[in-house]
Amino acid sequence: MTELQVLDIMYQTFQTAVRLTMPFLLTSMVVGVVIAIFQAATQINEQTLTFVPKFLTILVVMGLLGSTILATLQDFLRNMMTLIIGG
């Protein structure tokens, strides 16, 4: 295996990781900003007020994108297995 192939595998791995985590990170960030603006406007400083909505939105995103994430992981695993086998 050449250095170029190893770098390509690393690139694919990081690209897949970013593609899989970005929906969760973006929704969590948007919900966090909205809750922070609400807390600043009402001067309520409750920690569970930020945790529960973020958790629920992440569950919703997981429910909506779960099959797509699983298919992406399966494709990535198939590609890696073919590289390991030598095909």
N, C-alpha and C positions, 0 to 999 in steps of 0.2 A: 504494500500500500504506500503510495507516494504522499509527500507532504501536501500536495494540492488536493488529493482526495480527502485527507484528514481535515484540511481547512474547509472543504466543501461540506463535509459531514457536520462540522461544528457550526457552520453558517446555517445549514438546514435546521439543526437542533435549536439554535437561538431564535431563528425566524419562526419556527413552529411554537416555541414557548411564548413568544410575544403575541403571536396570532391567537393563541388559546387564552391568554390572560388579559388581553386588552379589553374585551367587553366587560369583564368584572371590575377592572381597575377604573375604567371610564364611568361606569354607572355608580360605583362607590364614590368616586370623586364628585360627580355631579350632585348626588344626594347629600354628600357631606357639605358641599358649598351652600346648597339650599337650606339645609338645617342650620348651618352656621349663621347665615343671614337672618333666619327666623329667630335664632337665639340672641343675636345682637339686637334685633329690633324689639324683642320682648324682654330682654335681660333675664332669660331663664338659662341657668347653667347646670343642666342635668346631663350626666354622662350617658344614661340609658336612652336619652332622647336622640342621640346620634347613632348609637349601636343598633338598636332595633330596626329602624328604617333601612339602614345599610344592609343588615342581615337579610331582611325580607326582600329587598331588591336583588340581592345576589342570588337568593333562592329562585326568584322569578326568572332571572337571566339564565340560571342553570336549567330551569325547566324548559325555557324556550330554545336554548342553544345546546342542550345536552347531547342530542343525537348528532349534531354537526361536529361538536367537539370530539365525540367518540369516533366518528368517521375519520376525522383528521388524524387522530392518534393511531387509528388502525392503518391508515395509509402510510404514515411515518414509520410505524413498526414494520410493515411489509417491506418498505424501501431499505430499512436498516438490516432486516433479515436477509434480503437478497444480496446486500453488500457483504454480510458476514459469511454467507454460504459461498460467495465468490462468483455470483452470476452477474 
